[in-house]
Amino acid sequence: MLRMRLRRVGAKKQPRYRVVIAEARTPRDGAFVATIGYYDPLTEPATVNIDRDKALGWLAKGAQPSDTVERLLRGAGVMGQPVVKSTSVEESGGTGDE
């Protein structure tokens, strides 16, 4: 099975990542089929550059994104809507007089 995942590049304590298509069983920095973009978490804000056409093509072929790559794809507008985490507190159902 093919996976979309991050491949670490960059120097020690200066991580940068390439978004690659790789066989699920290969090591993190092992062989890969294609590169579809990159991610640099050290810039402010983090730099994400993903080729939309390549990403959609690999998704159509059945490549499964890792959780992190899925978040990056959503943030880049490739997959659905960006994930926005809600911090609202749910109502407890009480009257609040406690």
N, CA, C and O atoms as CSV, one atom per row, in Angstrom:
chain,resi,resn,atom,element,x,y,z
A,1,MET,N,N,0.849,-1.175,0.000
A,1,MET,CA,C,0.000,0.000,0.000
A,1,MET,C,C,0.895,1.239,0.000
A,1,MET,O,O,1.902,1.288,0.707
A,2,LEU,N,N,0.525,2.220,-0.785
A,2,LEU,CA,C,1.270,3.472,-0.857
A,2,LEU,C,C,0.759,4.456,0.192
A,2,LEU,O,O,-0.441,4.544,0.450
A,3,ARG,N,N,1.694,5.192,0.792
A,3,ARG,CA,C,1.363,6.191,1.797
A,3,ARG,C,C,1.941,7.536,1.399
A,3,ARG,O,O,3.025,7.609,0.820
A,4,MET,N,N,1.210,8.603,1.712
A,4,MET,CA,C,1.752,9.957,1.619
A,4,MET,C,C,2.291,10.247,3.004
A,4,MET,O,O,1.550,10.197,3.986
A,5,ARG,N,N,3.574,10.548,3.089
A,5,ARG,CA,C,4.145,10.807,4.404
A,5,ARG,C,C,5.310,11.769,4.301
A,5,ARG,O,O,5.714,12.165,3.208
A,6,LEU,N,N,5.847,12.141,5.459
A,6,LEU,CA,C,6.951,13.090,5.507
A,6,LEU,C,C,8.274,12.354,5.534
A,6,LEU,O,O,8.427,11.335,6.208
A,7,ARG,N,N,9.231,12.891,4.784
A,7,ARG,CA,C,10.599,12.372,4.761
A,7,ARG,C,C,11.471,13.487,5.312
A,7,ARG,O,O,11.471,14.594,4.773
A,8,ARG,N,N,12.214,13.214,6.378
A,8,ARG,CA,C,13.004,14.251,7.033
A,8,ARG,C,C,14.277,14.535,6.245
A,8,ARG,O,O,15.005,13.619,5.862
A,9,VAL,N,N,14.528,15.811,6.013
A,9,VAL,CA,C,15.771,16.283,5.414
A,9,VAL,C,C,16.228,17.465,6.254
A,9,VAL,O,O,15.496,17.913,7.137
A,10,GLY,N,N,17.414,17.972,5.998
A,10,GLY,CA,C,17.901,19.110,6.779
A,10,GLY,C,C,18.940,18.674,7.779
A,10,GLY,O,O,19.131,17.482,8.021
A,11,ALA,N,N,19.605,19.637,8.353
A,11,ALA,CA,C,20.690,19.376,9.288
A,11,ALA,C,C,20.162,19.041,10.684
A,11,ALA,O,O,18.965,19.129,10.959
A,12,LYS,N,N,21.080,18.661,11.537
A,12,LYS,CA,C,20.737,18.356,12.926
A,12,LYS,C,C,20.091,19.573,13.582
A,12,LYS,O,O,20.606,20.687,13.492
A,13,LYS,N,N,18.968,19.349,14.236
A,13,LYS,CA,C,18.178,20.376,14.924
A,13,LYS,C,C,17.615,21.435,13.981
A,13,LYS,O,O,17.196,22.500,14.433
A,14,GLN,N,N,17.601,21.156,12.674
A,14,GLN,CA,C,16.996,22.049,11.691
A,14,GLN,C,C,16.152,21.212,10.740
A,14,GLN,O,O,16.478,21.101,9.558
A,15,PRO,N,N,15.068,20.620,11.246
A,15,PRO,CA,C,14.296,19.707,10.408
A,15,PRO,C,C,13.537,20.419,9.301
A,15,PRO,O,O,12.970,21.494,9.500
A,16,ARG,N,N,13.541,19.811,8.163
A,16,ARG,CA,C,12.685,20.178,7.040
A,16,ARG,C,C,12.170,18.861,6.504
A,16,ARG,O,O,12.825,17.829,6.651
A,17,TYR,N,N,11.025,18.885,5.895
A,17,TYR,CA,C,10.414,17.637,5.452
A,17,TYR,C,C,9.969,17.738,4.013
A,17,TYR,O,O,9.536,18.798,3.560
A,18,ARG,N,N,10.076,16.626,3.287
A,18,ARG,CA,C,9.502,16.507,1.959
A,18,ARG,C,C,8.270,15.639,2.086
A,18,ARG,O,O,8.275,14.652,2.822
A,19,VAL,N,N,7.217,15.995,1.378
A,19,VAL,CA,C,6.016,15.167,1.339
A,19,VAL,C,C,6.219,14.209,0.179
A,19,VAL,O,O,6.308,14.627,-0.975
A,20,VAL,N,N,6.294,12.905,0.494
A,20,VAL,CA,C,6.606,11.900,-0.514
A,20,VAL,C,C,5.537,10.814,-0.552
A,20,VAL,O,O,4.749,10.653,0.380
A,21,ILE,N,N,5.535,10.081,-1.653
A,21,ILE,CA,C,4.721,8.883,-1.807
A,21,ILE,C,C,5.685,7.715,-1.652
A,21,ILE,O,O,6.665,7.612,-2.391
A,22,ALA,N,N,5.406,6.828,-0.686
A,22,ALA,CA,C,6.305,5.707,-0.434
A,22,ALA,C,C,5.499,4.469,-0.071
A,22,ALA,O,O,4.353,4.568,0.369
A,23,GLU,N,N,6.106,3.309,-0.260
A,23,GLU,CA,C,5.504,2.062,0.187
A,23,GLU,C,C,5.411,2.119,1.714
A,23,GLU,O,O,6.332,2.599,2.375
A,24,ALA,N,N,4.321,1.638,2.262
A,24,ALA,CA,C,4.057,1.759,3.695
A,24,ALA,C,C,5.123,1.088,4.552
A,24,ALA,O,O,5.367,1.523,5.677
A,25,ARG,N,N,5.756,0.050,4.048
A,25,ARG,CA,C,6.709,-0.715,4.851
A,25,ARG,C,C,8.140,-0.196,4.791
A,25,ARG,O,O,8.993,-0.694,5.526
A,26,THR,N,N,8.430,0.780,3.947
A,26,THR,CA,C,9.795,1.297,3.848
A,26,THR,C,C,10.098,2.214,5.028
A,26,THR,O,O,9.177,2.779,5.618
A,27,PRO,N,N,11.395,2.375,5.389
A,27,PRO,CA,C,11.763,3.272,6.493
A,27,PRO,C,C,11.412,4.723,6.178
A,27,PRO,O,O,11.178,5.079,5.022
A,28,ARG,N,N,11.377,5.553,7.213
A,28,ARG,CA,C,10.993,6.963,7.065
A,28,ARG,C,C,11.791,7.675,5.988
A,28,ARG,O,O,11.226,8.409,5.177
A,29,ASP,N,N,13.095,7.465,5.972
A,29,ASP,CA,C,13.947,8.146,4.997
A,29,ASP,C,C,14.421,7.199,3.897
A,29,ASP,O,O,15.437,7.454,3.251
A,30,GLY,N,N,13.692,6.116,3.685
A,30,GLY,CA,C,14.060,5.125,2.681
A,30,GLY,C,C,13.569,5.493,1.292
A,30,GLY,O,O,13.308,6.658,0.991
A,31,ALA,N,N,13.451,4.476,0.456
A,31,ALA,CA,C,13.045,4.664,-0.937
A,31,ALA,C,C,11.640,5.246,-1.016
A,31,ALA,O,O,10.790,4.974,-0.168
A,32,PHE,N,N,11.413,6.051,-2.049
A,32,PHE,CA,C,10.101,6.632,-2.269
A,32,PHE,C,C,9.804,6.669,-3.763
A,32,PHE,O,O,10.706,6.557,-4.593
A,33,VAL,N,N,8.523,6.828,-4.088
A,33,VAL,CA,C,8.084,6.810,-5.481
A,33,VAL,C,C,8.110,8.206,-6.093
A,33,VAL,O,O,8.586,8.385,-7.214
A,34,ALA,N,N,7.602,9.189,-5.362
A,34,ALA,CA,C,7.513,10.546,-5.897
A,34,ALA,C,C,7.530,11.570,-4.765
A,34,ALA,O,O,7.173,11.263,-3.628
A,35,THR,N,N,7.949,12.788,-5.094
A,35,THR,CA,C,7.901,13.916,-4.156
A,35,THR,C,C,6.806,14.858,-4.629
A,35,THR,O,O,6.772,15.236,-5.800
A,36,ILE,N,N,5.908,15.238,-3.721
A,36,ILE,CA,C,4.808,16.122,-4.123
A,36,ILE,C,C,4.850,17.481,-3.436
A,36,ILE,O,O,4.014,18.337,-3.723
A,37,GLY,N,N,5.803,17.698,-2.537
A,37,GLY,CA,C,5.887,18.998,-1.892
A,37,GLY,C,C,6.880,18.997,-0.747
A,37,GLY,O,O,7.643,18.047,-0.573
A,38,TYR,N,N,6.867,20.086,0.047
A,38,TYR,CA,C,7.742,20.184,1.201
A,38,TYR,C,C,7.060,20.947,2.325
A,38,TYR,O,O,6.059,21.634,2.124
A,39,TYR,N,N,7.645,20.801,3.535
A,39,TYR,CA,C,7.107,21.422,4.746
A,39,TYR,C,C,8.281,21.877,5.592
A,39,TYR,O,O,9.170,21.084,5.901
A,40,ASP,N,N,8.292,23.152,5.971
A,40,ASP,CA,C,9.348,23.703,6.817
A,40,ASP,C,C,8.707,24.267,8.081
A,40,ASP,O,O,8.138,25.358,8.050
A,41,PRO,N,N,8.793,23.530,9.201
A,41,PRO,CA,C,8.138,23.979,10.427
A,41,PRO,C,C,8.881,25.090,11.156
A,41,PRO,O,O,8.325,25.667,12.090
A,42,LEU,N,N,10.108,25.415,10.774
A,42,LEU,CA,C,10.891,26.396,11.506
A,42,LEU,C,C,10.608,27.837,11.101
A,42,LEU,O,O,10.979,28.760,11.827
A,43,THR,N,N,9.970,28.049,9.979
A,43,THR,CA,C,9.641,29.412,9.579
A,43,THR,C,C,8.395,29.867,10.332
A,43,THR,O,O,7.635,29.040,10.836
A,44,GLU,N,N,8.191,31.145,10.406
A,44,GLU,CA,C,7.009,31.677,11.090
A,44,GLU,C,C,6.192,32.479,10.112
A,44,GLU,O,O,6.661,33.552,9.732
A,45,PRO,N,N,5.036,32.084,9.669
A,45,PRO,CA,C,4.387,30.789,9.948
A,45,PRO,C,C,5.052,29.666,9.165
A,45,PRO,O,O,5.840,29.920,8.254
A,46,ALA,N,N,4.735,28.432,9.518
A,46,ALA,CA,C,5.337,27.270,8.873
A,46,ALA,C,C,5.056,27.295,7.367
A,46,ALA,O,O,3.954,27.640,6.942
A,47,THR,N,N,6.056,26.929,6.570
A,47,THR,CA,C,5.935,26.926,5.119
A,47,THR,C,C,5.454,25.559,4.640
A,47,THR,O,O,6.064,24.535,4.948
A,48,VAL,N,N,4.360,25.552,3.889
A,48,VAL,CA,C,3.840,24.317,3.299
A,48,VAL,C,C,3.640,24.575,1.817
A,48,VAL,O,O,2.929,25.505,1.435
A,49,ASN,N,N,4.268,23.752,0.975
A,49,ASN,CA,C,4.125,23.892,-0.462
A,49,ASN,C,C,3.864,22.496,-1.026
A,49,ASN,O,O,4.762,21.656,-1.064
A,50,ILE,N,N,2.623,22.257,-1.463
A,50,ILE,CA,C,2.239,20.952,-1.990
A,50,ILE,C,C,1.644,21.141,-3.377
A,50,ILE,O,O,0.771,21.986,-3.574
A,51,ASP,N,N,2.117,20.354,-4.339
A,51,ASP,CA,C,1.590,20.394,-5.700
A,51,ASP,C,C,0.191,19.760,-5.686
A,51,ASP,O,O,0.050,18.545,-5.544
A,52,ARG,N,N,-0.820,20.592,-5.834
A,52,ARG,CA,C,-2.218,20.152,-5.729
A,52,ARG,C,C,-2.558,19.051,-6.734
A,52,ARG,O,O,-3.190,18.058,-6.372
A,53,ASP,N,N,-2.145,19.217,-7.990
A,53,ASP,CA,C,-2.479,18.238,-9.025
A,53,ASP,C,C,-1.845,16.876,-8.742
A,53,ASP,O,O,-2.492,15.841,-8.902
A,54,LYS,N,N,-0.584,16.882,-8.322
A,54,LYS,CA,C,0.080,15.616,-7.998
A,54,LYS,C,C,-0.581,14.945,-6.799
A,54,LYS,O,O,-0.802,13.734,-6.802
A,55,ALA,N,N,-0.895,15.737,-5.774
A,55,ALA,CA,C,-1.523,15.179,-4.570
A,55,ALA,C,C,-2.873,14.561,-4.893
A,55,ALA,O,O,-3.167,13.451,-4.449
A,56,LEU,N,N,-3.697,15.263,-5.661
A,56,LEU,CA,C,-5.011,14.719,-6.029
A,56,LEU,C,C,-4.864,13.480,-6.906
A,56,LEU,O,O,-5.651,12.542,-6.785
A,57,GLY,N,N,-3.874,13.468,-7.780
A,57,GLY,CA,C,-3.626,12.301,-8.621
A,57,GLY,C,C,-3.261,11.076,-7.795
A,57,GLY,O,O,-3.771,9.985,-8.052
A,58,TRP,N,N,-2.385,11.240,-6.807
A,58,TRP,CA,C,-1.999,10.110,-5.965
A,58,TRP,C,C,-3.139,9.676,-5.056
A,58,TRP,O,O,-3.290,8.485,-4.785
A,59,LEU,N,N,-3.944,10.621,-4.581
A,59,LEU,CA,C,-5.116,10.242,-3.775
A,59,LEU,C,C,-6.090,9.421,-4.612
A,59,LEU,O,O,-6.680,8.460,-4.119
A,60,ALA,N,N,-6.258,9.801,-5.882
A,60,ALA,CA,C,-7.150,9.065,-6.779
A,60,ALA,C,C,-6.622,7.656,-7.051
A,60,ALA,O,O,-7.401,6.732,-7.283
A,61,LYS,N,N,-5.295,7.496,-7.021
A,61,LYS,CA,C,-4.691,6.183,-7.249
A,61,LYS,C,C,-4.719,5.312,-5.991
A,61,LYS,O,O,-4.342,4.142,-6.046
A,62,GLY,N,N,-5.158,5.866,-4.866
A,62,GLY,CA,C,-5.303,5.078,-3.649
A,62,GLY,C,C,-4.245,5.295,-2.589
A,62,GLY,O,O,-4.215,4.549,-1.611
A,63,ALA,N,N,-3.381,6.274,-2.735
A,63,ALA,CA,C,-2.375,6.555,-1.711
A,63,ALA,C,C,-3.074,7.101,-0.465
A,63,ALA,O,O,-3.933,7.977,-0.564
A,64,GLN,N,N,-2.702,6.582,0.704
A,64,GLN,CA,C,-3.308,6.990,1.964
A,64,GLN,C,C,-2.393,7.981,2.672
A,64,GLN,O,O,-1.231,7.653,2.914
A,65,PRO,N,N,-2.869,9.190,3.019
A,65,PRO,CA,C,-2.017,10.149,3.729
A,65,PRO,C,C,-1.879,9.781,5.200
A,65,PRO,O,O,-2.813,9.255,5.806
A,66,SER,N,N,-0.705,10.062,5.775
A,66,SER,CA,C,-0.522,9.909,7.213
A,66,SER,C,C,-1.339,11.014,7.889
A,66,SER,O,O,-1.823,11.927,7.219
A,67,ASP,N,N,-1.491,10.933,9.194
A,67,ASP,CA,C,-2.279,11.938,9.911
A,67,ASP,C,C,-1.714,13.344,9.718
A,67,ASP,O,O,-2.463,14.293,9.487
A,68,THR,N,N,-0.400,13.474,9.813
A,68,THR,CA,C,0.238,14.780,9.660
A,68,THR,C,C,0.084,15.306,8.241
A,68,THR,O,O,-0.218,16.482,8.044
A,69,VAL,N,N,0.290,14.446,7.258
A,69,VAL,CA,C,0.158,14.882,5.862
A,69,VAL,C,C,-1.291,15.241,5.573
A,69,VAL,O,O,-1.545,16.184,4.824
A,70,GLU,N,N,-2.238,14.525,6.137
A,70,GLU,CA,C,-3.646,14.875,5.938
A,70,GLU,C,C,-3.934,16.266,6.482
A,70,GLU,O,O,-4.656,17.041,5.854
A,71,ARG,N,N,-3.372,16.591,7.653
A,71,ARG,CA,C,-3.545,17.928,8.237
A,71,ARG,C,C,-2.924,18.987,7.322
A,71,ARG,O,O,-3.508,20.052,7.121
A,72,LEU,N,N,-1.744,18.698,6.767
A,72,LEU,CA,C,-1.092,19.648,5.856
A,72,LEU,C,C,-1.903,19.822,4.574
A,72,LEU,O,O,-2.033,20.937,4.069
A,73,LEU,N,N,-2.449,18.724,4.045
A,73,LEU,CA,C,-3.258,18.799,2.822
A,73,LEU,C,C,-4.519,19.619,3.058
A,73,LEU,O,O,-4.909,20.417,2.205
A,74,ARG,N,N,-5.156,19.431,4.202
A,74,ARG,CA,C,-6.351,20.220,4.518
A,74,ARG,C,C,-6.004,21.699,4.673
A,74,ARG,O,O,-6.737,22.569,4.202
A,75,GLY,N,N,-4.891,21.972,5.330
A,75,GLY,CA,C,-4.454,23.354,5.510
A,75,GLY,C,C,-4.110,24.029,4.196
A,75,GLY,O,O,-4.304,25.235,4.043
A,76,ALA,N,N,-3.597,23.253,3.242
A,76,ALA,CA,C,-3.237,23.787,1.927
A,76,ALA,C,C,-4.438,23.842,0.984
A,76,ALA,O,O,-4.321,24.341,-0.135
A,77,GLY,N,N,-5.596,23.332,1.429
A,77,GLY,CA,C,-6.795,23.376,0.612
A,77,GLY,C,C,-6.899,22.264,-0.411
A,77,GLY,O,O,-7.708,22.354,-1.335
A,78,VAL,N,N,-6.097,21.213,-0.270
A,78,VAL,CA,C,-6.141,20.109,-1.223
A,78,VAL,C,C,-7.278,19.153,-0.879
A,78,VAL,O,O,-7.978,18.674,-1.772
A,79,MET,N,N,-7.465,18.876,0.392
A,79,MET,CA,C,-8.511,17.954,0.852
A,79,MET,C,C,-9.524,18.718,1.697
A,79,MET,O,O,-9.163,19.270,2.737
A,80,GLY,N,N,-10.759,18.759,1.280
A,80,GLY,CA,C,-11.839,19.305,2.098
A,80,GLY,C,C,-11.516,20.650,2.718
A,80,GLY,O,O,-10.756,21.445,2.164
A,81,GLN,N,N,-12.106,20.888,3.872
A,81,GLN,CA,C,-11.922,22.139,4.588
A,81,GLN,C,C,-10.805,21.998,5.613
A,81,GLN,O,O,-10.586,20.904,6.134
A,82,PRO,N,N,-10.091,23.087,5.914
A,82,PRO,CA,C,-9.070,23.034,6.950
A,82,PRO,C,C,-9.696,22.663,8.288
A,82,PRO,O,O,-10.825,23.052,8.588
A,83,VAL,N,N,-8.952,21.908,9.083
A,83,VAL,CA,C,-9.442,21.503,10.392
A,83,VAL,C,C,-9.259,22.656,11.358
A,83,VAL,O,O,-8.143,23.141,11.544
A,84,VAL,N,N,-10.354,23.105,11.981
A,84,VAL,CA,C,-10.308,24.174,12.964
A,84,VAL,C,C,-10.743,23.565,14.282
A,84,VAL,O,O,-11.877,23.106,14.421
A,85,LYS,N,N,-9.833,23.562,15.253
A,85,LYS,CA,C,-10.154,22.968,16.537
A,85,LYS,C,C,-10.933,23.962,17.377
A,85,LYS,O,O,-10.537,25.117,17.532
A,86,SER,N,N,-12.043,23.492,17.913
A,86,SER,CA,C,-12.898,24.329,18.736
A,86,SER,C,C,-12.474,24.196,20.193
A,86,SER,O,O,-12.207,23.090,20.663
A,87,THR,N,N,-12.411,25.306,20.903
A,87,THR,CA,C,-12.043,25.273,22.312
A,87,THR,C,C,-13.217,25.639,23.202
A,87,THR,O,O,-13.036,25.923,24.387
A,88,SER,N,N,-14.416,25.636,22.643
A,88,SER,CA,C,-15.583,26.006,23.437
A,88,SER,C,C,-15.904,24.927,24.461
A,88,SER,O,O,-15.696,23.739,24.217
A,89,VAL,N,N,-16.409,25.354,25.595
A,89,VAL,CA,C,-16.789,24.450,26.662
A,89,VAL,C,C,-18.249,24.070,26.465
A,89,VAL,O,O,-19.109,24.927,26.265
A,90,GLU,N,N,-18.510,22.770,26.527
A,90,GLU,CA,C,-19.894,22.329,26.342
A,90,GLU,C,C,-20.722,22.701,27.547
A,90,GLU,O,O,-20.224,22.765,28.670
A,91,GLU,N,N,-21.982,22.942,27.299
A,91,GLU,CA,C,-22.917,23.250,28.378
A,91,GLU,C,C,-23.105,22.015,29.235
A,91,GLU,O,O,-23.223,20.908,28.708
A,92,SER,N,N,-23.134,22.188,30.553
A,92,SER,CA,C,-23.296,21.059,31.447
A,92,SER,C,C,-24.760,20.696,31.628
A,92,SER,O,O,-25.072,19.627,32.153
A,93,GLY,N,N,-25.650,21.558,31.208
A,93,GLY,CA,C,-27.076,21.277,31.325
A,93,GLY,C,C,-27.652,21.756,32.647
A,93,GLY,O,O,-28.864,21.701,32.852
A,94,GLY,N,N,-26.803,22.221,33.538
A,94,GLY,CA,C,-27.269,22.706,34.853
A,94,GLY,C,C,-27.733,24.147,34.775
A,94,GLY,O,O,-27.666,24.781,33.723
A,95,THR,N,N,-28.199,24.647,35.890
A,95,THR,CA,C,-28.687,26.027,35.948
A,95,THR,C,C,-27.578,27.012,36.213
A,95,THR,O,O,-27.753,28.212,36.000
A,96,GLY,N,N,-26.427,26.526,36.679
A,96,GLY,CA,C,-25.326,27.422,36.944
A,96,GLY,C,C,-25.371,28.026,38.330
A,96,GLY,O,O,-24.538,28.874,38.648
A,97,ASP,N,N,-26.338,27.611,39.190
A,97,ASP,CA,C,-26.482,28.147,40.530
A,97,ASP,C,C,-25.713,27.339,41.557
A,97,ASP,O,O,-25.870,27.571,42.756
A,98,GLU,N,N,-24.898,26.412,41.131
A,98,GLU,CA,C,-24.235,25.498,42.065
A,98,GLU,C,C,-23.092,26.137,42.755
A,98,GLU,O,O,-22.431,25.498,43.573
